[in-house]
């Protein structure tokens, strides 16, 4: 049954793996198999994705500054974009989570986006850099074509504000972690110089930091309007 599912995904992404065990591992969340999960492939895929998209942006925008390229890159390789790409190939239908091989439970968005990165890592190991470059650019083609519209994430906005106003970076602090291993909730606090922490939460530390930064930016904007 598992091999049938793997074959279905191979048809969707138009790749025949030489080592199908790599594909299976890329789809295996730690809640399904804590010993042989996709975490290391996700680590690798994240780096490969960043490299390929960075190279493409350099080619597409040769006159852009480093800062502009960095913002475009952040908009193209974040968790939300990986989730969008993953859903375009229905990746959520093939992920092994929990103790069930049936997809009757809702899979968290973070798990889906992480699996997108681990799949990229598996493709790289199985097929090499040239093949994975074509694979990534095919999946990200639409998003790259729209990348002129630069998105600046809350954490970057807050950093720029803090450096301009106080000449120091914002301070982030982990407040708490709750929930089961497969569905954690992180609470992060962020503050500017000599101010109190403003909190934000999310399914990953990165998401929690972004939400905390967004909440602090909203507070700053409100205070400035009230003056």
N, C-alpha and C positions, 0 to 999 in steps of 0.2 A: 504493500500500500504506500509506504514511504517513497519507494522508487518511482511509483506512478506519479506522485505529487511532484517529485523532483523533475521528472521528464516534462510535466506540464509547464513548470516554470522555465525550463530550458527552452521550450518552444516559444514562450512569451517573450523572453529576452534574446532569442535567436542565438543561443550559445550552447554548444555541446561540450561539457566539461570532460577533460581527460581523466581527472580525478574527482568523481562525483562525491566522494567523502568530504571534500573541501566545500562543495556547495551545501551539503547537509549541515556541516559545522557552522557555516555562515548564517544558517537559518535557526540555529539552536540557542534559545535564550537560557541564561543560567538557572532559571526556575524549572526548566525541563531537564537540564543536565549540568550540574554545577562544576563537574570535572572537565568536561569537554564542550564548553560553550563558545559563543562567537565573540567574546570580549576582546581577544587579541587580534582577531581579524578586523574588528571594528576600529581598534587602535591603528592598524595598518591602513585600512581603507580611508580613514579620516585624513591621513597624511597624503595618500595617493590622490585623493579628490582635491585637496588643497593645491598640490603640485600641478595637476593637469589644468585646473581652472585658472590658477595664477599664470601659467604659460599662455593660455588662450587669451587672457585679458591683456597681457603684455603685447601680444600680436594685434589684438583688436583696437587697443587704445595706446599706441606708441607715444603719444604726446601727453598722456595723463601723468600727474604727479604720483609719488608713492602713496600719499595719503588718500588720493582719489581711488587708486587701484585697490588699496587696502579696504576701503569702504565697499567697493563693488564686490570684492572677494567675500567679505563678511556676509553680504546679502545673498550670495549664491551658495555658500557652503554651510549655512546655519541649519539647526535641527528642523526648523519649519520648512525650509526648502527641500531638505532630504525627505521629509515626510510627504511633501507634495509629489516629489519624483517617485518615491516608493509606491504611493497610491496609484500613480499613472500606469504601473505595471502590476497592480493588485498584489503587491508583495505580502500584504497582511494576511492573505489567504494561505500562505505557505510557511509561516513562522511556527516553530515548535515552542510552546510555552506551558508552564505548569505541569500537571500530570496527565494532560489530555492531548491526544493526537487529533481530536475533533476540534474544529474551530467554532465552538459554540459559545465561547467566552469572548468578551471584548478585549482586544489587545490594546494596551496603552500606546498613545502616539509616540512617546519617547522610544519604546521598544521597536516600533516600526521604523523610525528614522535611524536608530542605531543599526538596525538590520540592513538598511540600505547601504550604510558604510561598510559593514562586514561583508556584504555581497561584493562590493567593489574590491575589498581586500582579497577575497577568494578568486575573483576574475583575474586580478593582477598576478597572483601566485600561479594560477593555472595557465594563463595565456600570455603573460608578459606585458611590458609597459606600452608598447605600440597598440596592442589589442584593447587594453583597458582604456587607453586614451580615446579611441574611437567609440567605445561603449559609453563612457562618461559624456563625451561631447554630444552623442546622439540623444541621451536622456536629458541633458541640460540645454539643448539647442535653443528651445523657446525662451528659456530663462536668460541665457546669455544675450540673446537678441534684444531683450528688454532691459539690459543691465545699465544702459545710459541713465536710467532713472535711479540715481544713487540713493540707497536707503541707509540712514544712519541710526543704528540701534541705540536704545536708551543708555546703555552703559558707556558707549562712546560719547554720546551727547553730554552725559554727566561729567565724564573725564575732561572734556574740552572746557566745560563751564568752570570746573574746579581749578584747572590749571590757569585759566584766564583770570579768575577772581582771587584765588588764594595761592597760586603758584605751587600747589601740591596736589597729589592724586587723592581721590576719594578712598575711604577706608572701609573694607568689607569684613564682616565677621559672621561665622556660622553660629546661629542662635540655637538651633535644634534640628534633629532628624527624627522623623516618626514614620509609622506605617510598615508594612511587610517588605522584605527584600526585593520582591518583584514589582512593588508599587510604592517606593519611598516618597516622602514629602520633606523637602529641605526648607528651612526657614533661615534666611540670610538678612543681616542688618547692614546698612550702609550709612555713612555719615561724611560730611565735609568737615573742614577744620573747626574744632571747638564747638561742634554741634552734636545733637543727640542722634542716635541711630533711628533710621526709618526702615521698617521691615518689609520683606517680600517673600513669597514662597513659590515652590514649583517642584516638578518631578525630578529635576537635576539641579546641581549647584549652579550651573550656568544659567538655567532658566530662573532660578530664585534670585540670582544677582541682577539679571535683567529686570525682573519685576520690582525688586527693591529700588533699583535705579529709576525706573519709571515712576514709582510712587514718590520718590524724593523730588524728581523733576516736577511732578504735579504740585507738590507742596511748595516748591520754590516759585512756580508760576502763580499760584494762588496768593502767596505772600506779597509778591511784587505787584499783583493787581490790586491788592487791598491797601497798598500804600497811597 
